[in-house]
Amino acid sequence: MRNPFLHFLFFIFLFFLQTIQGQGSNLLIQQYNRGPALGQSYSKFSFKVGPQLNRINTDLGTTSPTLALGGLFEIEYHLSKNISLVSGGQYTPIRYRYLEKETTYQDLLNYINFPLFLRLQPAKKLGLGLGTTYQLYLKGEKKPENQVDQETTLYPKGIFKNSLGLVTQLSFSLNPFLAVFVNYRWVRRTSPPLQKETNNTQGLQLGVSYRIFQIK
């Protein structure tokens, strides 16, 4: 976490966590002229699905990311009305271009991600998340662009591997069922020194989640 942007997100996350924990009944009465709604109900479990647009690149400095459409299934467990744990699964395709021997290639990599992070709700429609993600590698292909005489090459096993990373999230609820979000995620795993491909990726994810079911 040497990136200053990541440090900034982390401190913002801690600030809102301290704010939520420190807002007792006396402070609520002073601010809103009423006590806390202790009897107010909320959903313990929520199940959500939706599309997710990925723009993820490597750390090689020679690749440029392209957009790829994925999807998600999300399970949210509320520890309280404003704090919840989020897990589930995400289909995460990663696409990027690079130049090799005067030919432009595109890597087509497919992963399943299993995130686990803490989500805070400092405002009625705003959510902040921070946690980890485990990335399960499915398959990868190397495809030449604008070269009809060359075929797509399937990467052999052992080049790309399962990896672990971190994820931050900013979400906004449009209504009780629909929300939009943006993730910044970075994944790391050491590769052999002589291997030109890398398992290190980072980038943005923009998505929409729709609540299909809840348990109160």
N, C-alpha and C positions, 0 to 999 in steps of 0.2 A: 504494500500500500504506500508506495512512494509518490504516487500521483497526487498533487495538491488538490485536484478536484475530488478525489476519493476521500481525502481527509476532511474536506469541507462537508461532504454529504454525511460522513460519520458523526461529526460534531453537531450538525443539524438534527440528526436522528436522536442523539443523546439529549439534546436540548428539549425536544418535544416529549421524550420519555419522562424527563424530570418534571416537566410542566404538568403532564397528565397525572403523575403520581402525587404531586404536591398540591393538587387542587382539592382541598378538603371541603367539608360541609360549610364551615364558617365563611370561607372565601366565596363559595357559590352563593350563599345567602347575601353577601355584600354586593356581589356583581349582578345577580339576577333577581334579588329580592325573593328567593325561594330556596328551599333545601334540595338536596339531590334526590332524583327520582329512583329510589331504591327498588321500588316495585316494578319499574319499567321493564318490559320483556324485550328480548332480542334473540336472534337465531344463534344457537350454539354451533350448528354445522350448516355450511352453505356449499353448494356444488355448482361450479360454473364451467362453461365451455366458450370457445371463441377462436377467431383467427389471430395470427400473429405475424407481423412483417419483420424480417431480420435483415440487418445491414451490419455484418460482422466481418472483420478483417484479421489477418495474421499480424505478427510482430516483425516480419522479415524486412519491411521497408521497400519491397519490390512488388507488392501485390496491391490491387485496388478492389474494394468490396462491391458486390452487386446485390440487388434486392432479391430476397427469397421468401416465399410464403409458407408459413407453418401453421401450427394450431396448438391448443392447450386444453387440458382438463384440470381444473383446480378445485382443491378441497380446503376450505377455510374453517378453522376451529376458533371460536371466540373465547378467549380467557376472561374478557370483560366486554363491555359495550364498545370500548375504544381500542382494545388490544387483541390481536388474534395471531394464530400460527397458520401459515399457508404452506401447502404441499400440493402434490399432484404430479402430472407429467406433461411434457411439452415436446412436440415434434419440431426439431430445430434444424432445418437445412441451412448450410453455409455455402456461399458462392463467392468466389473472388477470381480476378484475372491477373495474369502475369505474362511477361515476355520471355521466351526461351528460344534461342537460336533463330531469331528473326520471325518467330511464329508466336501468335498470341494464343495462350491456352486458358482454360477455365477449369478450376477444381470444383467438383460437385460433391460435397460431403453431407452426409445425413446422420443426425444424432437424435437420441431421445434424452431429454434433460429431466432430472428429478430435483426440483428446487425445494428448499426448506428455509423459510425466512419469517421474521417477525414483522407484522404490519401494524402501524399505529395510525389512528385517526384523530389528528389534532383539531380538525374542523369537520363540520357535518358532511361535506362532500369530498374532502381531501384525505388521501392516504399516503403514508410513507413506509417503505419496506427496506429491510436490510437482512441478508442471510447468505446461504451457500447454495451451490447447485452441483449435482453430480452429472457428468455428461457421458452417456453410453454411446459408443461409436457403433454405427450400423454398417455403412459401406461408403466407398468413395470412388470417384471416377475422374480421369483427366481427359478433358475434351478440347480438341483444337477448334478455334473459331475461324470461319471463312476458309476452311480447308476441306473440300468435299472428298478429297482422295485419302484422307486420314481418318481412322476410326477412333472411337472413344476407348480409352484404356482403363481397365479396372485395376485399382490399387490393390496389391497383395496384402495379406494379413501382416500385422506388425508395424506398418508404417504409421497409421493413425490409431490412437489408443484411447481408452477411457480416461477421463481426466476430471479434475475437481477445480471449482472456482468460486467466485463471489458474485453477488448480484445486488443492485440497489434498484428501488422502484418508486415511481411517483404516479399515483392514480387519482382519477377524478370521476365521481359518480354522477352520471347524467340523470338517473332516476333510480328507484329501489332495485331495479333488475339489471340495468345496463351501466357499464363503466368503461372508461378508456384509460390506458396506462402506457408508460414508457419505462423500459428497463435499460440500465447500463450494466453489462456483465463482462467479466474477464475470466478466462480459464487458462490454467497453466499445467504443463507436464514436460519434464525434461526429455529431449530426444537425443539419439546418438550424435556425436560431434560431426560425423561425416554425412549425416542425413540432411538433404536440402529441404525436405518437407518439415513442417513444424506442427506441434499440437497446441501451441500458444495462440489464442484468439481473443479478441475483445471487440465490443461494438454495441450498437443500440438495437432494441426490439420495441416496436410499436404495435399495440394490440387493442382488442375489444373483448371484454368478457361479459357473458350473459348468464345470469343466475337461473338455473333450470329447476333447482330444488333446494329446500331448506328445512331444518329441523329446529323447532323452538323449544 
